[in-house]
Amino acid sequence: MPSMSPATILMVDDHPLLRKGLTQLIELEDDLEVIGEASNGEDAIRLAVELEPDLISLDLNMQGMDGLQTLKAMRDQGVDARIIMLTVSDSDEDVVEAIRLGADGYLLKDMEPEDIIARLREAVLGKMVMSPKLTEILATALRRPQRQTNRAIASLTSRELEILKLIAKGLSNKLIARELDISDGTVKVHVKHLLKKLDLRSRVEAAVWMVNQQGKNE
């Protein structure tokens, strides 16, 4: 769809070289555009609120506020951009905590630059993006005792379960609304309720949790 304007990206990383390199790569893409750069958490939060980008690429290890603190502060301030952690850390704790705090994906800097761009593009479309080796870490971390799981799923309404399955397929609220012919706002309310019932804190966590359950039941 040539008429669509490019998706806007805010790049947050305290390594100028990495920011420059990725920005140059993104500039080659017609459908992506870097509209701001920040080297620390405070600037990142200010720019996220000011510029309202579609996507934020966020480094984990920064001087001062680290990526997780920045992520939490952004979500607390109502930033609803898709936020992707881009980092060298593949520690279980970091991955799980980022997802719990509302990140929409977690990519490692050792990926090929072209792969990083491809994943950012997927993230813009509303998909959850993870470096392949991290998916298992998340699935393991989010496993719940089976009895509790059955009880949790039983507490969902049929519409909530329907939405949960679509989240697990990687669909954004907008796409789910279109699929079910309901409004974005209604989807948001359902998502809020099902996260509360399942004791999960983000839609990414819900997606991984659901994929994990479907895997067990096959």
C-alpha positions in Angstrom: 0.0 0.0 0.0 2.2 2.8 -1.3 0.0 5.6 0.1 0.7 4.7 3.7 3.1 6.9 5.5 6.2 5.2 7.0 6.1 3.8 10.5 8.0 6.1 12.9 10.7 4.8 15.2 12.4 6.3 18.3 15.9 4.8 18.7 17.2 4.6 22.3 20.7 3.4 22.9 23.8 4.9 24.6 26.1 3.7 21.9 26.2 6.5 19.2 27.7 4.1 16.7 25.0 1.5 17.0 22.3 4.2 16.7 24.0 5.7 13.7 24.4 2.3 12.0 20.8 1.2 12.6 19.4 4.6 11.6 21.3 4.5 8.3 19.9 1.0 7.6 16.4 2.1 8.4 16.7 5.1 6.2 17.1 2.7 3.2 13.6 1.4 3.9 10.6 3.2 2.5 8.2 2.0 5.2 10.3 2.9 8.3 11.5 6.2 9.5 13.6 7.2 12.5 12.1 10.4 14.0 14.2 10.7 17.1 17.2 9.3 19.0 18.0 9.3 22.7 21.1 8.1 24.6 19.5 7.9 28.1 16.2 7.0 29.8 15.2 10.6 30.7 15.5 11.9 27.2 13.8 8.7 25.8 10.7 9.2 28.0 10.4 12.9 27.1 10.8 12.1 23.4 8.4 9.1 23.5 5.6 11.4 25.0 6.5 14.3 22.7 6.9 12.5 19.4 4.4 9.6 19.8 6.4 7.2 17.7 4.8 3.9 16.4 7.8 1.9 17.7 10.6 2.4 20.2 13.8 0.4 20.1 15.2 0.4 23.6 18.6 -0.6 24.9 18.7 -2.5 28.2 22.1 -1.4 29.6 22.3 2.3 29.8 24.0 4.7 32.2 21.6 6.2 34.8 18.2 4.8 34.2 18.5 1.3 32.6 16.2 0.0 29.9 13.8 -1.8 32.3 13.3 1.4 34.4 12.8 3.4 31.2 10.3 0.9 29.9 8.3 0.9 33.1 8.3 4.7 33.3 7.1 4.9 29.6 4.2 2.5 30.3 3.3 4.3 33.5 3.1 7.6 31.5 0.7 6.0 29.0 3.2 5.6 26.1 1.4 3.1 23.9 4.0 2.7 21.2 5.3 -0.8 20.6 8.5 -1.1 22.6 11.2 -3.6 21.5 14.2 -4.3 23.7 17.4 -4.4 21.7 20.2 -5.6 23.8 23.2 -7.9 24.3 21.7 -9.5 27.5 20.1 -12.9 27.1 19.7 -13.3 30.8 16.5 -15.1 31.8 15.6 -12.5 34.4 16.0 -9.6 31.9 13.9 -11.2 29.3 11.1 -12.1 31.6 11.1 -8.8 33.4 11.0 -6.8 30.2 8.0 -8.8 29.0 6.3 -8.4 32.4 6.9 -4.6 32.3 5.1 -4.4 28.9 7.8 -4.8 26.2 6.4 -6.1 22.9 9.5 -8.0 22.0 13.1 -8.7 22.8 15.9 -8.8 20.2 19.6 -9.5 20.7 22.2 -7.2 19.1 24.2 -10.2 17.8 21.4 -10.8 15.1 22.2 -9.9 11.5 21.3 -6.2 10.9 18.9 -7.2 8.1 17.1 -9.6 10.6 16.8 -6.8 13.1 15.2 -4.5 10.5 12.8 -7.4 9.5 11.8 -8.0 13.1 11.2 -4.2 13.7 8.9 -4.3 10.6 7.0 -7.2 12.1 6.7 -5.4 15.4 5.2 -2.4 13.6 2.5 -4.7 12.2 1.6 -5.7 15.7 3.5 -9.0 16.0 5.5 -10.0 19.1 9.1 -10.4 18.1 11.7 -12.4 19.9 15.2 -13.6 19.1 14.6 -17.4 18.5 16.7 -18.6 21.4 14.7 -16.5 23.9 11.2 -18.0 23.2 12.0 -21.1 25.2 13.3 -19.0 28.1 10.0 -17.2 28.3 7.9 -20.3 27.9 9.7 -22.0 30.8 9.5 -18.9 33.0 5.8 -18.5 32.4 4.8 -22.1 33.1 2.1 -22.4 35.7 0.9 -25.5 37.6 -1.6 -27.3 35.3 -4.5 -27.2 37.8 -4.2 -23.4 38.2 -4.0 -23.1 34.4 -7.2 -25.1 33.9 -9.0 -23.0 36.5 -7.7 -19.8 34.9 -8.9 -20.8 31.4 -12.2 -21.8 32.8 -12.7 -18.3 34.3 -12.5 -16.7 30.8 -15.6 -15.8 28.9 -15.8 -17.3 25.4 -15.1 -13.9 23.8 -12.0 -13.5 26.1 -10.7 -16.9 25.1 -11.3 -16.1 21.4 -9.3 -12.9 21.9 -6.5 -14.7 23.8 -6.1 -17.2 20.9 -5.8 -14.3 18.4 -3.2 -12.6 20.7 -1.3 -15.9 20.7 -1.3 -15.7 16.9 0.5 -12.3 17.2 -2.5 -10.1 16.2 -2.6 -6.5 17.4 -5.8 -5.0 19.1 -6.6 -3.3 15.8 -6.5 -6.6 13.8 -8.4 -8.5 16.5 -11.1 -5.8 16.4 -11.3 -6.2 12.6 -11.4 -10.0 12.8 -14.2 -10.0 15.4 -16.0 -7.0 14.0 -15.9 -5.1 17.3 -14.3 -1.8 18.3 -10.6 -1.3 19.4 -11.9 -0.1 22.7 -13.9 -3.2 23.3 -10.9 -5.4 22.5 -8.8 -3.3 25.0 -11.4 -3.9 27.8 -11.5 -7.7 27.1 -7.6 -7.8 27.1 -7.5 -6.0 30.4 -10.0 -8.4 32.0 -8.3 -11.6 30.7 -4.8 -10.4 31.8 -6.3 -9.8 35.3 -8.0 -13.2 35.4 -4.8 -15.0 34.3 -2.6 -12.9 36.5 -0.4 -11.8 33.6 0.9 -8.3 33.1 1.2 -7.9 29.3 -0.3 -9.1 26.1 3.1 -10.6 25.1 3.1 -12.6 28.3 -0.4 -13.7 27.5 0.7 -14.8 24.0 3.6 -16.9 25.2 1.4 -18.3 27.9 -1.3 -19.3 25.5 1.1 -20.8 22.9 2.6 -22.8 25.8 -0.8 -24.1 26.8 -1.7 -25.1 23.3 1.6 -26.9 23.0 0.7 -28.9 26.2 -2.7 -29.8 24.9 -1.7 -31.1 21.5 
